[in-house]
Amino acid sequence: MATETEAALCEAWAGALPSRSHRDTEQTRAEISAAYDAFLAACDREALPAALQTPRKMGPFEGMTP
């Protein structure tokens, strides 16, 4: 269970996570994936915005349509 401070930091971090696009380069995809992996390693999945919460860990571009 996160403290209030930890929860606030994770909430702010979640708001700053990069967005994904089908036009991203392979390098950008890798960087975005690393950012989400770091976030999920440090914060509870519930700290993610609701639109990004999934019942399982998905690849950074899984389910996207061009």
N, C-alpha and C positions, 0 to 999 in steps of 0.2 A: 504494500500500500504506500502510495506516494504522499509525502508531506505537502502542505499547501504550497510551499515554495517550489518543490519539484513539479507539482502539477501545473503551476503557473509558468514555469520555464518550458515545460513540454508543450503547453498550449501555445506559447509564443513561437516555439520552434516549429510546431506543426503548421502554423500560419505562414511560415517562411519557407516551407518545403517547395522545391521547384515543381512546376506543372509539366505535364507530359504532352507531347505532340507526335503525331505520326510522321512529321517532317524532321524529327530529331536525328542527328547523326549517331553513328555507333558510339562515338566517344561521349556525346551528350547523354545517350541512354545509359551508358556505364556510370557516368557521374551522378545521374539522377537516381539510379538504382543504389549506388553507394550511399547517397544521402538518406534514402528511405531505410536502408539497412541499418545505418548508424542510429537513426531516430528510433527504429523499432528495438534496437539493442538497449537503448537507454530509457525509453518511455513505454508506457502501456499503450497497446493498440487503441484503446478507447480514447486516447488523447488526439488521435487523428481526426480530422474533420469527418463527419458522418459519410460523406460521399466517397471517402477513401477507405473506409473500414470494410473489411472482407472477413468471412469466417475462416479463411486460410490465407497463407501468404501467397500472393500472386506475383508473377513476374511483372516488371514495371510497365510492360506494354500489352500484357495479356488482356484480351477482350476488347482492345481498341479497334476501331474500324478506320480505314483510310479516308 
